[in-house]
């Protein structure tokens, strides 16, 4: 089941890229939801600027991390209303996200809203491949107490014919990690990515395969530079 959940998250993350590549019409705002402890509901606005109706399904999953990988589990702690959508051409639909469980105790909780485009019920099957898109929106439930900032420990290690990077977050708030660079002891810089790398959830760890050859010179005191929750940060990396 863990492998299936990991695959599901990978597919929905890829779909955000496919949406841009294939000119999907569905527009979603906001692209991330923070639900304060004193609020029981929030919402997503789904816009269809196209010339044809758009149909879809909305589901909510508990988002966790196990063994360095993302996992998704069906949940009723947060529910989406309506779960099925039909948006007319050049129209929009509000989807409410309602918390049914008490606010988190101590640390932030993480969820993902998956929105699947669906064909019309009476649509004629098309010849060839029809691409249907899945969108993934992160949702974070804040506890009553202040969570502060994430607390990250970085680890770099050989894995087969390459390198892997792990971020362990012992804080009570997620770390959104982007614009990552590694700097070796000689001052040489290795750019890992320019955009979003991913998240390290509270009390969890996340591992990423790096686009570096196994013989990359990561000797000496290695440092990592990254944007963590949009704030530039620099830390020493433990090389193992």
Buried (B, 14 or more C-beta within 10 A) or exposed (E): EEEEBBEBBEEBBEBBEBBEEEEBBBBBEEEEBEBEBEEEEBBBEBBBEBEEEBBBBBBBBBBBBEEBBBBBEEBEBBBBEEEEBBBEEEBEBEBEBBBEEEBBEEBBBBBBBBBBBBEEEEEEEEEEEEEEBBBBBBBBBBBEEEBEEBBBBBBBEEEEEBBBBBBBBEBBBBBBBBBBBBBBEEEEEBEBBEEBBBBBBBBBBBBBEBEBEEEBEBEEEBBBBBBBBEEEBEBEBEBE
